[in-house]
């Protein structure tokens, strides 16, 4: 049916790359309604339908819903008034882009981590993923406490450095589950704390550690940050904090 630039739905689908099912749907909702054969009722598409489809694809690409596209197709021209909706769509796309980039980062980290570890407890793994997912919230927390420059330096750490810290955290989490309930002064507990703190210091570096040490942060706010990323129960986290406090006091007295 190619005479006089007329196309059957199959020919039109092949020419445009849009599935027949989608073309049926566009016709049903009044978005792209081709001419119908007077006797058979078959859809007959023409060059104008190709132009209309190009508009639909362009508006979908910009992020508009099909309902909104139906209205926009009636416009013969556009003015600066369109900028308001375009700006809203741009903001939505930027959020999607940010979410996708976070997902890509999380996937890459998890792949490398599983390659190195072989097996990771699900609670710990999901805690690490959640930590990546909530990096923006952690950034806001840092900014509230005048630590934006610290967050900036942390974000500039290499992926390999982050993976190494993740591995250290996984080891800590395993040992917390094993040792929880023992006295905080127990030698195995303190060795666990020592290993984790030394690895954290190495990751952060002397400059960052000094800046963090000089920061006065309320205890409740620290708990808020812990709740974002901790795989531990409240009791386990309290016990771990006590073990760390004991370790720091012993270090200071030496």
C-alpha positions in Angstrom: 0.0 0.0 0.0 2.9 2.3 -0.7 1.2 4.1 -3.6 0.7 7.8 -3.0 2.7 7.5 0.2 0.1 5.4 1.9 1.1 2.7 4.3 -0.6 -0.2 6.0 0.1 -0.5 9.8 2.7 -3.2 9.2 4.5 -1.0 6.6 4.3 2.0 8.9 5.6 0.0 11.8 8.6 -1.2 9.7 9.3 2.3 8.4 9.1 4.1 11.8 10.4 1.3 14.1 7.3 1.7 16.3 5.6 -1.6 17.2 2.1 -2.4 15.8 0.9 -2.8 19.4 2.0 0.7 20.3 0.4 2.1 17.1 -2.8 0.4 18.1 -2.6 2.0 21.5 -1.9 5.5 20.1 -4.9 5.1 17.9 -7.1 4.0 20.8 -6.2 6.9 23.0 -6.5 9.5 20.2 -2.9 10.3 20.0 -2.2 9.1 16.5 -5.4 8.2 14.5 -4.7 7.3 10.9 -7.3 7.2 8.1 -9.4 4.0 8.1 -10.3 2.0 4.9 -14.0 2.6 4.3 -14.8 -1.1 3.9 -12.2 -3.1 5.7 -11.6 -0.6 8.5 -7.8 -1.2 8.2 -5.6 1.7 9.3 -4.0 3.7 6.5 -1.0 5.9 7.4 0.4 8.7 5.3 3.3 11.2 5.4 1.5 13.5 7.8 1.2 10.6 10.3 5.0 10.2 10.1 5.4 13.9 11.0 2.9 13.5 13.9 4.8 10.5 15.2 8.1 12.4 15.1 6.5 15.1 17.3 5.2 12.4 19.7 8.7 10.8 19.9 10.3 14.2 20.4 7.9 15.1 23.3 8.3 11.7 24.9 12.1 12.2 24.7 11.7 15.5 26.6 9.8 13.6 29.3 6.1 14.5 28.6 3.3 12.1 29.5 1.1 10.8 26.7 -1.8 12.8 28.1 0.2 16.0 28.0 1.5 15.2 24.5 -2.1 14.9 23.2 -2.7 18.5 24.2 0.7 19.7 22.9 0.1 18.2 19.5 -2.7 20.7 19.1 -0.3 23.6 19.4 0.8 25.2 16.1 3.8 26.9 17.7 5.5 27.2 21.1 6.6 30.3 23.0 8.7 30.9 26.1 5.7 29.8 28.1 6.8 26.2 27.4 10.0 26.9 29.5 8.1 26.4 32.8 7.2 22.8 32.0 10.5 22.1 30.3 12.3 23.3 33.4 10.2 20.9 35.6 11.0 18.0 33.3 14.7 19.0 33.3 14.7 18.9 37.1 13.0 15.5 37.1 15.5 14.1 34.6 18.4 15.4 36.6 17.1 13.6 39.7 16.7 10.4 37.6 20.2 10.9 36.3 21.5 11.3 39.9 19.6 8.1 41.0 20.9 6.1 38.0 24.5 7.3 38.7 24.2 6.2 42.3 22.8 2.8 41.2 25.7 2.3 38.8 28.2 3.2 41.6 26.5 0.8 44.0 26.4 -2.0 41.4 30.1 -1.6 40.6 31.0 -1.6 44.3 28.9 -4.7 45.1 30.3 -6.6 42.1 33.9 -5.9 43.1 33.1 -6.6 46.8 31.6 -10.0 46.0 34.5 -10.8 43.8 36.9 -10.1 46.6 34.9 -11.6 49.5 33.1 -14.5 47.8 30.2 -14.2 50.2 28.7 -11.3 52.2 26.0 -11.4 54.9 22.8 -9.9 53.4 22.2 -7.4 56.2 25.7 -6.1 55.9 25.6 -6.0 52.1 22.3 -4.1 52.1 23.7 -1.7 54.7 26.6 -0.9 52.4 24.2 -0.4 49.5 22.0 1.8 51.6 25.0 3.8 52.6 25.7 4.5 48.9 22.1 5.3 48.3 21.9 7.8 51.1 25.1 9.6 50.4 23.2 12.8 49.7 21.5 12.7 53.1 24.9 12.1 54.7 26.2 15.1 52.7 23.4 17.2 54.1 24.3 16.0 57.6 27.9 17.0 57.0 26.9 20.4 55.7 24.8 21.0 58.8 27.8 20.5 60.9 30.2 22.6 58.7 31.9 19.5 57.3 31.1 19.9 53.6 34.9 20.0 52.8 35.3 16.7 54.6 32.5 15.1 52.6 34.1 16.5 49.4 37.4 14.8 50.2 35.7 11.6 51.1 33.9 11.6 47.8 37.2 12.0 46.0 38.6 8.8 47.4 39.3 6.1 44.8 36.9 3.2 44.3 39.7 0.9 45.3 40.1 2.8 48.6 36.3 2.6 49.2 36.2 -1.1 48.5 39.1 -1.7 51.0 37.1 0.2 53.6 34.0 -1.8 52.7 35.9 -5.0 53.3 37.1 -3.7 56.7 33.6 -2.8 57.6 32.3 -6.3 56.6 35.0 -7.9 58.8 34.0 -5.6 61.7 30.3 -6.5 61.2 31.1 -10.2 61.2 33.1 -9.9 64.4 30.4 -7.7 66.1 27.9 -10.5 65.5 30.3 -13.0 67.0 31.6 -11.1 70.0 28.5 -9.1 71.0 27.7 -9.5 74.6 31.3 -10.0 75.8 32.8 -7.3 78.1 34.1 -4.4 76.1 37.5 -4.8 77.7 37.8 -8.3 76.4 41.1 -8.7 74.4 39.3 -10.0 71.3 36.8 -7.1 71.4 39.6 -4.6 71.7 41.6 -6.2 69.0 38.6 -5.9 66.7 38.2 -2.2 67.5 41.9 -1.6 67.1 41.9 -3.1 63.6 38.8 -1.2 62.5 39.9 2.2 63.8 43.4 1.8 62.3 41.9 1.0 58.9 39.5 4.0 59.2 42.4 6.3 60.2 44.3 5.1 57.2 41.4 5.7 54.9 40.7 9.2 56.2 44.2 10.4 56.6 45.7 12.6 59.3 44.2 15.9 58.0 40.7 14.6 57.9 41.0 13.0 61.3 42.2 16.2 62.9 39.3 18.1 61.4 36.8 15.6 62.6 38.4 15.5 66.1 38.0 19.3 66.3 34.3 19.1 65.4 31.8 19.4 68.2 28.8 17.3 67.3 25.9 16.4 69.6 25.5 12.7 70.5 22.0 12.6 69.1 23.3 13.8 65.7 25.9 11.1 65.7 23.2 8.6 66.3 21.3 10.1 63.4 24.3 9.4 61.1 24.8 5.9 62.5 21.1 5.1 61.8 21.6 5.8 58.1 24.3 3.2 57.5 24.5 0.8 60.5 23.6 -2.9 59.9 23.5 -3.4 63.7 20.7 -3.6 66.1 20.4 -0.7 68.6 21.9 -2.9 71.4 24.7 -4.0 69.2 25.5 -0.4 68.2 25.5 0.7 71.8 27.8 -2.1 72.7 30.1 -1.2 69.8 30.2 2.5 70.8 31.1 1.5 74.4 33.9 -0.7 73.1 35.2 2.1 71.0 35.0 4.6 73.9 37.0 2.1 76.1 39.6 1.7 73.4 40.0 5.5 73.0 40.4 5.9 76.7 43.0 3.2 76.9 44.9 4.8 74.0 44.8 8.2 75.6 46.2 6.9 78.9 49.2 5.2 77.3 
